Amino acid sequence: MINMDVVLNEREARAARTAVAEFDRLLSSEKTFEPIKAGLPPQVVNALYKSYSRQRQDLVSLINAYETAKQGDYKDLQKRAGRDPGLSLIVARIARDLTQKDLARKLGLKEQQIQRYEADRYRSISLGNFQRVAAVLGLQWQLDLSSWILSGWNVAESISAVDVKKILKHAREHQWLDDTLKNSSDEESFTYLHRDVTDHILKFGTPTLLRTGLNTESRTDDLLLVAWKSRVARIASRIISDKTVKYCMGDATWLIDLVHLSNLPDGPIQAREMLLTKGIVLVAERQIPGMRVDGAAFLVDGIPVIGLTLRRDTIDNFWFTLLHEVGHALLHYRSGLNVGFFDDVERPSLEEVELEANEFASNLLIPEEKWKRSPARISKSTGPIEKFAREMNINSAIVFGRIQKERNNYTIFSDLLGKGTVRNQLIQNK
């Protein structure tokens, strides 16, 4: 599966056409009915169908923009590049009808160097070389490049000494540092983390949005979130490399089996293993104090990565948060996953993508049409609730948690949520 903002060369165009063909297959009537037959709730099937249709149309639009640019009309391609400096350089090359080889010759470089620059959208280039390429392409760049070419912790106008101390303290307590740095000074530890976060920012950019609350909040300058995401991404990168992880959009019937794992004592561990077989990497990593994040979903080298903080260590919270982020991975692969979703599941959100992920998770765990007809919904005793959980083949803690939320009473059944049973399964550095 591919994730791209624009199509900029023939290789990407071929990949996009292949993805369109795959979506055509998934949207065929035969494939559409498979998840329904497997027992997926209609709301989940409908959400997947809409997502596939949306992603297919987006890819067709990207291909069309590239094709029209090749014919001399590059307005759409330029619009899609937006104000991204790196993408604008590539669009300028295409608009001037230059191949990568042509541009390399004008710059006195090897073609492979231009290929490397364009592969990461010029994020790894120095400011001086960026200006040189822009000059050769006749591009007069007016934007402040400091927001794009970042160095060190320079993701905020001012660095909070308190935040830096929090990060260093957390890194030491939870084995973020190499063994050689266990007894290192603050300066040495800071240098290590500084390099790690810098590399992450240069490769992936910053988590610009925290999609929680009634409004989307900017988190470009949130050092705690950047450092945590960098840690999760580094672990995920190792897993992707070691396990040769490959993500493919396709069969969704496995979602039912994923939910049924909630009944098992080691369900969280088995869920992590199942997701990996589907090309989704799950990393549990404690949050740095003050972050206010339950879960995240973002891409590492085109692979969906789910990060969980498990700050609320209960069975019901784990499964809802996990499936909320799985929803982002499946429904929003091409509509936000490259930027990332960073969620506090206890705070309401009016964003469409968050509402979609919430509905996806809720209906997977407890299908709405079955919940409305169940006496468990209004029961004041545990018997009917546990009976309903058995019928659904899910952990009863999930149902008790649903009741707490619906009744807005978090004192009832509070001892039946499986508190303290998840974190010790998924986080080794307790």
QUILINCOR-V768465 format. One line per field, one symbol per residue. burial: b if it has 9 or more other ideal C-beta (glycine too) atoms within 8 Angstrom, else e. A space follows every 50 residues. Layout:
# QUILINCOR-V768465
burial: ???
This chain:
# QUILINCOR-V768465
burial: bebeebbbeeebbebbbebbebbbebbeeebbebbbeeebbebbbebbbe bbbbbbebbbebbbbbbbbeeeebebbbebbeebbbbbbbbbbbbeebeb eebbeebeeebebbbbbbebbbbebeeeebbbbbebbebebeeebeebbb eebebbeeeeeebbebbbebbbebeebeeebeebeeebbbebbbebbbeb beeeebbebbbbbeeeeebbebbbbbbbbbbbbbbbbebbeeeebebebe ebbbbbbbbbbbeeeebbbbbbebbbeebbbbbbbbbbeebebbbbbbbb eebbbbbbbbeebbbbbbbbbbbbbbbbbbbbbbbbbebbbbbbbeeebe eebbbbbbbbbbbbbbebebbeebebbebeebebbbbbbeebebbbbbbb bbbbeeeeeeeebeebbbeebbbeebbeee
